[in-house]
């Protein structure tokens, strides 16, 4: 029986062979810890849209990991871990800032930020795609949207990274120091946004945080706990996924120079290429739900109250849906991937992540056409929920 062990160093570096074996031998896999793992595209897609699976019960999971009343457990109050109607209410409060039209209006500013970052590394003709570009870009964008002062962004970014790493503990045991850092970061981040919201009450600005504070003060739309949880979620999700999408995408393209050349010859294919990069090596590898009732998937009975993980990365490499799924092909027609989830919990920031990656790829094609890898074996972050690189050194 294939064991789902995403912490295996070989799986961290390349999880896709393990996904293929699991899909072939045990596609509805019961882990020894009691949860189930889905790897087939059809199963994952059906699971994500099935109302018999939901987020109710996650608060108890968070409290079991972070402690009752702990700030880390407050994330369970965010829209990511709520079912309708609370999910819909919270999403509606921030959704207007992330519509395709509003996001498209950010294109000139995003290009300005990308050009500024490339100007800094241009004299050396080398850079770390992660540290010099993929991290600072989305951090700057979400900081500006939320109203986080530039001087504070580095600290908030580090807290965000520790919280993101601790999210692995929702389903799997992690090292004690990972949880300790995650708990400490959650305390710092909640207190930071508590102070910042107090400042916005005194002096509102044109940012999203001021709009959320106004909604909270209006009455029953948003509690303080929900406000702070939403701020933490937006900051963490607002840059972590884009960092990984840009980094994973550039690594894939530079390991497949023929695909990079295709984009050089036809930069108009960049938006379609981003969809293929999302399918090929997406930034979020899994998402979870809890069964509200007994459900049968693929002939396997799953009891009510059971945690189920849908492996988005495995679904996006399912040969039943994607011919030659392990081949990167920037000309692949409409890869209907699940990288941003599906149905009710489809990623709120999908349009922003797409735009930031499209602009970044376009700028690199234009300004760094001779881009090549400075290493064939970059180090992957030791995370199983979010997949990304610690660094990606390149020359140009």
N, C-alpha and C positions, 0 to 999 in steps of 0.2 A: 504494500500500500504506500503510495507516494505521500510523504509528509510535507505539509506546507510549512516551510521554514524560511521566511523571508530575511532572517538575520544571517543566514549562511553567507560568508564573504563572496563566494562565487555567484550567489543569487543577487546580492547587492550590486555586484559589478554588471551582471546581465541576467535578469530574472526570466527572460523569455523562453529559454530551453526548459526551465522548471515548469513554466506555465503550460507549455506544449505537452509535457509528460503528464501533468496533472489533468489536463483536459482530456487526454486520450485514455487515461487509466481510471480516473475517479472524478468526473466533472462536477459532481455535487459531493464535495469532500467534507467529511466530518472530522474536524481537528480534535486531537485528544483533550483540548481544553473545553470542548463542548460546542463551539460555534461551527458554522458551515461556510464553505468557500465555493463560490461559483466562478467558472472559467469560460463557459461557452457564451458567445455573443447573445444568442437568443434568450438564454436563461438570465443573463445579467440585465438585458434590456427589459424583459418582462418583469423581473424583480423590482427594477427601479420605478416602473409605472404602476405596480400592483398596490392598491390601497390596503391590502392585508399586511403590508410591511410598512413600518413607520419609525419615527424617532422617539416615541414614548418609551421611557425606560432608560434613556441615555443619561438623564440626570442622576439616577442611581449609579450608573457606571462611572460617571465623572466623580461622584462623591466617594466611591469606593477606591478610586485611584488618588484623588487629590485631598480627600478629607471633607467631611460635612461642613458646609459653610465656607470652605476655602475659596479664594479668588479664582483658582484654576477651574473649580467646578462651575463658576459663573458662565463659562463658555456654553454650558448646556442651556442657558437662557437666550442664546443667540438664535437667529433664524435657521442656522445650519442644523441645529439639533431640536427643532420644533416642528410639529405637525400643523396643518391648517386646523382652525383659522388663525392661530397665533403666528404661524409662519407667514401667512399671507399678509397679516397686519404689519409685521415687522419689515417684510420685504417691500411693501408699498411705501414705507416711510423713506427708504433710501433708493428705491428703484429708479426714480426720475433722474438721478445723477448718473445712472449707468445705461440709459437707453442708447441705442445705436446712434441716434442723432446727437445727443449730448456728448457721447464719447468721440464721435467723428470731429466735433469741434475742438478737441484737444490735439488733433494731428499736428498743427504748426508748432505748438509748445513742445510736444514730444520730439519732433525732429530737431528743434532747437536744443533740447537737452542732450539728445544723442550726439549731435555735432559738437557740442561743448565737451562731452566726455571723450570723443575721438580726437579732438584738438589736443587734449592733455597727453595722449599717448603717441600722437603722430611723430614727434621727433625721434622717439626710440625705435619706431617700427616694430615694436613688440607690445603685447598686452596680455593680461589675464581677462578673458572674456567675462568671467564671473565677477571678479572683484572690481574691474575697471569699467564695466559696462552693464552687464545683466543685473547686478544688484543695485547700483546707484540709480539707474533709470527708474524702475518701478517704485523704488522707495521715494524718490523725489516726486513722482506723480501722485502717489496716494497720500504723501505728506501734504502736498499742496491742496489736494481735494478735501482732506479732512481738516486742514488748518493746523497741522503740526509744524511748529517753527523749525527752520532749517537746522539750527544749532542743536535741537533735541533729537533729530532723526537718527543719528548713529546709535544712541542709547536705546531708543524704541525698537530699532531694527534688531539689535542683539537680543532684547527680551523676546521679540517675535520669533526669532530663530529657535530659542530654547523652548518656547511654548509649542512650536510646530513639531519639534523633535519628540516632546513628551506625549503628543497625541498618539504615537505608536502604542502607548500603554493602554489605550482603550480596549484593545483586543488581546495584546500579547505582553508577556512580562519583559520589562526593560531593566537596564542597570540602575541601581539606586541613585547614582549621581545624575542620571538623566532626569529622573523624577524630581530630585532635589532642585536641580537648575530650573526645571519647568515650573515648579511651585514658586520658587523665588522670583522668577521672571513674571509670573502671573500677578503676584502681589505688587511688584514694581509697576507693571503696566496698568493695572486697575487704578492704583493710586495716582499715576501720572495722568490718566484720562479724567479721573475725578477732579484733580486740580485744574486741568485744562477746561473742563466743562464749567467749573466755577468762574474761570476767567471769561469764558464766552457768555456767561449770564451777565457779567458786568459790562463786557464790551463785545457784542456780537459782531461777526464778520461775514463775508460772502462765501463762507466755506460750509461743507456738509455738516460738520460738528455743530455749528451754530443753528442750522436748520433742525438738527435732532434735538438740541436743547430746547428750541422753541416748541417742538412737538411734545416734549416731556412736560414742559410748563403748561401746555394747553389742557392737560388733564389726563384722561384715561387711555391715551394712545400709546404711551411708552413709560415704563417704570424706570427708576434710576438703575436698577440692576440690569434691565434690558438695554438701557442706553449704554452703559459701560461695556456690557458684553458685545453689543453691536460694534462699538469702537474698536475693541480688541480684534473681533472677527474681521472687520473691514481692513484693518491695518495688516494683520497676518496674511489673510487670503489675498489682499490687494497687491502684495508684491511677491510672496513666496512662489506662487504658481508661475508667474511670469518669469522670474529668475530662472526657474528650472526649464521652462519652455524655451527660452532663448539659449540657455546653455546646452541642453540636450539637443536642441535643433541644430545649433552650429557644429557641435561635435559630430552629429550624424552626417551633415552635409560635407564637412571637411574629411570625414572618413570615406565619403563617396564622391570624389572630385568630379566625376562625370555629371552628377546631379547639380553640383555647384556651378559647373560650366553651363549647364542648361539654363540656370537662372541668370547667369551673366549674359547669355545670348538672348534671353527673353525675360527681362525683369517684370514684365506684366504678369508672369506666372507666380509672383511672390504670394499673393493671397491664397491661391490653391496649394502652394508648397507648404504654407503654414498649417493647413488642414492635414496634409500628409505627415508633417512632423508631429502633430498632435496624435495622430493614429500610431505612428511608428514608435515613438518613445515619449509618451505623455508625462506631464509633471505630477499628476495624481494617479497613483497605482490602484487604489481601492477606495470603496465607500461602503458604509454599513447601514443596515436597518435591523429592526427587531420585529419578529413575527407577532402580529396581534392575535392571530388564530392559527390553528394547525393548517399547514400549507404543504402541498405535494409539488416537488420540482424534480423533473426527470426520474419519476418513480420513487423518489426518496421523500419520506414523510418528515416534515420539520415541525416540531412542537411549538405551540404558542409560547412567547417569551424568549425564544432562542435568537441569539445574535447571528446575522448572516452577512458575510462580506462578499460584495461583488467586485471581482478583480477587473477593473477597467482596462488595465494594460493587457491582460490575457484576452479579454473580449475583442480588443482592437487588433489582435494578431490571430484571430480565429480564421483558419483557412476556409471554413464554410461560408464566410462572408467576404474575405479579402484574398483574392488569388495571389499566390506567392507572398504571403503576409510578411515574411522576414526581409523582403526586398524594399528598400527605400526607392520610391518612384514619385518625383515631384510632378509628373504628368498624370498620375492616377486620377481617374475621373470620380469626383464627388465621394471621397471616402467618408461614409456615414459613421464616423467614430463616436465613441462614448466618452471621450476624454474630459468633457465638461459635465458629465452626468447626463441625466435625462428626466423629463417630466417635471414634477413640482420643484425639485431641488436642483434643477439645471443651474449651472454656475451663473450667479448674478453678474460677475465681472468678466464673462467670456468675451464680450465685445472689446473691452479695454485690453485684455491680455492679447487678443488677436491684433489689435491696432499697434500696441507697443512692439510686438514681435515683427509685424509687417514693416513698420518704420525702421526698426533696427536692421533687419535683413536688407532693406533697400539702401540704407546708408552704407552698410558694409560692402555691398556689391558695387556701389558707386565710388567709395573712397578707398577701399582696401581690396581691389580685385585679385591681388596675389596672395590672399590670405591662406596660410598653411598651418597645420598643427605643429606645435613645438614638442609634443609628446604623443605617443600612441596609447598611453595607459594613464589617463588622468584619474584622480582619486574621487570616488563617489561618496557622497554624504551617507553616513550610516543611518539611514531612515528607510522605513518600509511603506509608509503612507505617501509621503512626498518623495519623488525620485529626482535627484539633481546632483550636480558636480560640486566639489569643494573649490576647484580651480580648473581653468582651461587655458593654458598658455598657448599663444599663437604668435606667428610672425607675419609681417605683411610689407 
